[in-house]
Amino acid sequence: MTIYDFIVKDAKGNDVNLADYRGKVLLVVNTATGCGFTPQYDGLQDLYEKYAEKGLEILDFPCNQFGHQAPGTEDEIVSFCQSRYGVTFKQFAKIEVNGENEAPLYTYLKSQKKGVFGSNIKWNFTKFLVDREGNVKERYAPTTTPEKIEKDVEALL
């Protein structure tokens, strides 16, 4: 099994086959619009603008599991991110990243790279970096800013 075996819903509810991203470097992030880390959207957008033409894709999965910090609808979240942070990378439907209702994609990601305290996602803005072959190369804590992982992104491009 690889990341390319998953089908997820985009922010409009459409199926997206992650196989469509084969050959790209992916940064998969669980996000929230009302979190102390929400300003990381600026850094994510900067990374995207700098490296999209070289093959970087950022996959944004809003998650309301941590402090109910992503309470809006998908449309509200997309509107907020576009108007406040100028987000142009792909945004997906809200998901759960832990527990009995967790998205299968996150079950897979967590099985590939455990965090400091085990496999569970601890908070919003946990990031997974995936190479062009679909291998999960790194997992970053919410406190690790996009700017701090730029060198790792560059190395995979």
N, C-alpha and C positions, 0 to 999 in steps of 0.2 A: 504494500500500500504506500502511496505517496500523496502529497498535497494535491496532486492533479486528479485524484480519484473523487474529490468532493464537489458537490453542487451546493451552492449557497444562494440566498435571496439577496438581491440588491435593495436599495432603499425604496424602490417602487414596487417591490414584491416579485420581481422577475427572477427566474432561475439564472444563475451564472455558473458555468462550468469552469472550475479552476484550471482545467486543462488548457483553457484559452490563454493562460498566463505562462505556458511552457516556454522556456528560454528567457524568461525575465527574472530579475532579482526582485524578490518580494519582501516588503516590510509589513507584517500583519500586526495590527494594533487594536486592542480593546479600549474604547474611548468613552468619555462622558463629557457633557457640555457644562456641568456645574461643579467641576472638580478643581481642586487646587492645581492640578497638573494640566488643566484645559489649555493654558497658554502654549503648551507644547504643540498645538496645532500650527502655530507660526513656524516652528522649527521643522515640522513634518512637511509643511507646504514649501518651505525653502529647499529642503532636500529634494522634493518632487520636482520643483522647477529646475533645479541644478542638474538632476540626473535622469529625468524621464526620457530624454532623447537617447540616452545611453542604455536604457533598458530597465530602469527602476519603476516599480509599481508599488503604491502604498494602498493597502486594503484596510479600510477603517470599519470596525465592527462596534457600534455603540452598545454599551452594556449598562444596565440599570441595577446590577447586583450589589454594587458597593456604595452604600449610603444613598441610594436612590438618586444618583447624580446625573442620570440621563433620562429624565421623566417625560420628555416630549415625544411626539409621534416622529416617525422617520422624516416626514416632510418638514416638521419644525426643526429637527436636528440638522438636516441638510441646509435649510435656510439660515439657521444660526451660524453654522460653520462657514458658509459661503459669504455671508454679509460681515461677519466679525473677523474671520481669519483668511478670507479669500481662497478657501479650499477648492481645489480643482481635481484632486485625486478621487478614486472610486470609494463611495460610501455605501455601506450595506445595511440590511435590516438589523434591528436590535437582536441581540442574542444573549444567552447565558453562557458563561465560561467555566462555571463550576457546578457540581451537583447533578441531581437526577435529570434535569432538563438542559444540561449543557450541550452546546452545539457539537456534533461529531467532529467538526474541524478542530475544535479546541481540545477534544479528547486526544486527537492525533498529535497536535502540536505539543501538548504537555507530555505525551509519551516520548517524544523525541528529545526534548530538552527540559529537564527539571530545573526549578528555581532553587535559590539558596535554602528555602524552607520546605522543599518537596515539590510535588508537581502542581498543586493548586495555584491558581492565579490569586495573588494577594490584593491587587487593587487595579484601578483604571490605569491605562497607558503602559501596561506590560507589552513588550514588543518582541516579535520573533522575526529573525532575518533568515530568509530562504534563498539559496543559490539558484543559478539558472537551470540546474538539474532537478530541482525540487527538494533538495536536502535542507533540513532545518539546521542552520549553522550556529546560530546564537540565540540566546534568550536574554532580554534586558529587563531590569527592574523598572518600575514606574519612575523612579528618581533619575534614571539615566536618560538624559535629554537627547533629542535627535542630533544635536550638534556633536555630542560625545560619541556617536556611533557612525559619523560620516566616514571616517577612515575605513571601517569595516565594510560599509556599503561600497566605497570606491574599490576596495580590494576584490570584491566579487564582480564588479562591472568590468 
